[in-house]
């Protein structure tokens, strides 16, 4: 199982097709538990936002779970949450101080792989108290999830589909979750041996994962990314490869249809004619505007 940037880049195909799959919210039913149970409460705690807890939770849940920004890296999602708060009902008159975001915005736009390692390096380089607070929050999220969160089961049909695909395609986990968390979750359910690659937050963006592991090693039409967030779709399209959506709220149906029909169409080279209809249904399930 390959997980570091060098070994991912040196991956040698064993099959003629490649399938990348996201993990949180796609294979595992973890998104809501992680976000609502750990990410959002710790935002409130670390920045003393108890006076606007309702608004923080509403903004963070919309961005991370219910909108077209679902599944974004934690740092741009945090930035969006803070930027959204001043326009929400009850926030201006609450008197609660909204966190500064200048340094976080610069970090998110830096082009660096967004993860705790690069953030820690930026804290040391810049001495930014703002980024130091973000790093403290992020590390606390990881620690509490590791220590407290019970393993969330895979969605019905996901593992069966992964096993089937791994017999005919090179399979990779393509995720923005930290590597240690991914390994723990996949090992817990005895499926760590299914993928040949586990590409995590530390190895860069999902687009970079696909570029390193698959581009130039297979025809673009032989590379499929399976995901539950628009960012997954964008990563696929940025590399000119195919995308199959696991639609939030319809995960079991999405996996069943991939297993029974769409994966075979991918192997036959026919998947592209279905992709637009699938992605339209996917985006219809995830709005871009927040209504209070």
N, C-alpha and C positions, 0 to 999 in steps of 0.2 A: 504494500500500500504506500503510495507516494504522496507527500504532503508539502515539502518545501519547494521553493521556487525552482531551484536547479533541477531537482528530480522530476518535477512536473514538466519542465521544458524538455527534458531528455526522454520523456515517456515514448515508448515504441508501441505502435498499434499492434494488436493481436487480431483485430477484426477489421472489416471494411467500413464500418459505421461507428459513430461516437455519440453517446447520449450523456449529457450533463444534467444533473438534477439538483435543485435547491433542497435544503433540509428543513429549516424552521418554517412551519406553515404550509409546507409542500409534502414532505414525507411524514413529518411528525406534527402532531396537533399541539404545538408549543407556543404559537405566537401570542394568543390571548393571555395565557398563564404568565409568560415571561414579561410581557408588556405591562399588563394591569397589576400583576403581583409584585414586580420588582422594578422595572424601568421607571414607571410613572411615580410610585410612592417615593422612590429615592430622588427623583427630580425635586419633588416637594420638600423632602427632608434636607437635601444638600443646599438648596437655595432659599430655605425658609419661606416657602410659598403657601403655607397653611391657610392664609387668609383668602387665597383664590384657588383652593384645592379643586373645587368643582370645575373651574375653567381650565386649569392645567390638565386635569384628566380628560376633559372633553377634547381639548386641542390635541393632546398626545395620542388619544385613541383614534381620532379622525386621521391624523397623519400616518400613524404606524400600522393601523389595522383596517380602516374603512375607506381609504381614499386611493387615488392613483399614485400616492407616494408610499403606499404599503411596502414594507420590506426594505426600505432604504437603510443604508448604513446608519448606525446610531448617532453619529456626530452631525451630519446634515439634518437628520430628523430632530435632534435636540435643538439645533439652530432654528429650524422652522417652527418648532413649538414656541420658543421664546419670541420669535418675530410675530407670531400669530396673536399672542396674548394681549397686547395693548389695544387691539380692535375688538375685543370680546366684551360683551355686556357685563358690567359690574367690576371690571378690572381697573379702569382709570380712577373710579371713585373709591376703590378699596384702600388706596394708599400703599399698597404692597409694591415694593421696588422690584422692577423687572430686571433680570440679570443683563449685564453688558455682554455683547456678542461680537465686538469688533475682532478680537483675536481668534475666536472660534470660527468666524466667517473666513478670515484669512487662511486658517488651517484647512478648512473644508475646500477652499478654492486653490490650495497650494499645488495640487497635482501629486502630492504624496499618497502612498497607500494609506487609507484611513484606518488606523488601529491603535491599540494602546502603546505599541512599541514606538511608532513614529510620533505619536502625541507626547510620549515621555521625552523623546529627543528634542521636540520643539519646546517643551517646558524648560529643559536644561539650556537650550540655545537662547531662548528669548527672555527667560525669567518671568514669563507672564503668569500673574496670579489667577487670571481668568482661566487660562488653559490648565493650570494646576488644579483648579476646582473641578473642571470637566474630567480630568484624568482621575481624580479621587472618586468622583461619581461612577465613572466607567469601571474602575477596578472594584468598587463596592458592589456594583451590579453583578459582575462576574463571580465575586466571592459568595454573595448571598444565593445566587442561582445554584452554584456548585454545592453549597452547604445545605440549602433548605428545600430546593424545588424537587419534588418527586419526578421520576422520569415520565414523560408524556408519551403515550403509545403512538405508533404509526397510524395513519389513517387506514381504514379498512381497504384492502386491496392493493395498498402501496407496495408492501414487501413482495407479495406475489408477482406484481408487475416488474419490480426491480430484478428479481431472480430470473424471470423470463427474458428480460432485455439483456441481462449480463451474459447470457449464453450465446447471443448473436451480435452484440455490440460492445465496444469498450465503454465502461460506465464510470462516471466521475461524479463526486459530490462537488457542487459549485456553490459556495456559501459565503456570506459575510459574518457568520458566527465564528467566534474564536475557536482555534483548532482543538484545544483541550476539551471544550464543551462538546464539539462534534464527536470526537473520539469516545468520550464517555457515553453519549447518547446512543451511538451506533453499536458500541460494544455491549451496552446493557441489554439490547434486544437481539444480540447474536448475529448482527448483519454487517459487522465491520469488514468482513471478507468479500462482500458483494462488489463494491466499487474497487477499481484499480487505483483511483486517485481520490484523495480528499483535499480539495483546495479550499482554504479557509481565509478569514479576514487577513491573516498575516501575509498571505501570498498575493495581496492586491485585490482589485475589483473583479467582479464576475466576468466582465469583458476581457480583462487581462488573463484570467484563468483559461478562458476559451482560446485566446490567442496562443498562450504558452503550450497548452496541452494538445490542441487539435488543429489549429489553422496550418495549412500547408501539408498536413499529414493525411487528410481526407479531403475529398471534394466538399465544397460548402453544403451541397445538397445532401451530404451523408452525415451532417452534424446537426443534432437536435438538442435544444435546451428545454427542460421541463421546469416550470416555476409557477409561483402563486402571486407574483407581484409585477407591476408594470416595469420596474427596474430590471427584472429578468428578461422581459420582452425587449427592452431597450438594449440590454447587453447582447442579446442574440442578433438583433437587427444591426447593431454597430459592427458586428463581425460578419454580417451577410449570411447568417445561418438560420435554421428553422426554429420556431418556438411553439411549444404546446402548453397551454395554460391549465393549471389546476385552479379552478374557480373557487374563491372563498365562499363557504357555505354549501358548496356542491362538490366537495373533495372526493367523496366515495364514488359518485357518478363520473367525475373526471378521470379518476384512475381506472375505473371499469371500462370506460370507452377507449382509453389509451391501450389497455390490455387486449380488448376484444376486436378493435378495428384500426385505430390510428397508427399504432406502432407497425403493424403489417403494411399499411399504406406508406409509411416512412421507408421501410425496407424495400418496397417496390418502386420507390421514387415518385410516388403519387401524392405525398402529403401536402405539398405546396398549394394544391387547389382547394384544400379545406382550411388552410391557415387563417385567411382573412375572416371567414365566418366565425371561427373559434375565438379569435382575438377581439372581434367586435362584441361578442357576448361577454367576454372577460372584462373589457373596459366598461361596458354598460353596468356591470356589477360594482364598479368602483368610481364614485363621483370625484370631481375635481374641485367642487365648491362646498364650503362648509356653511350650513344653515343653523343659526342659533334658535 
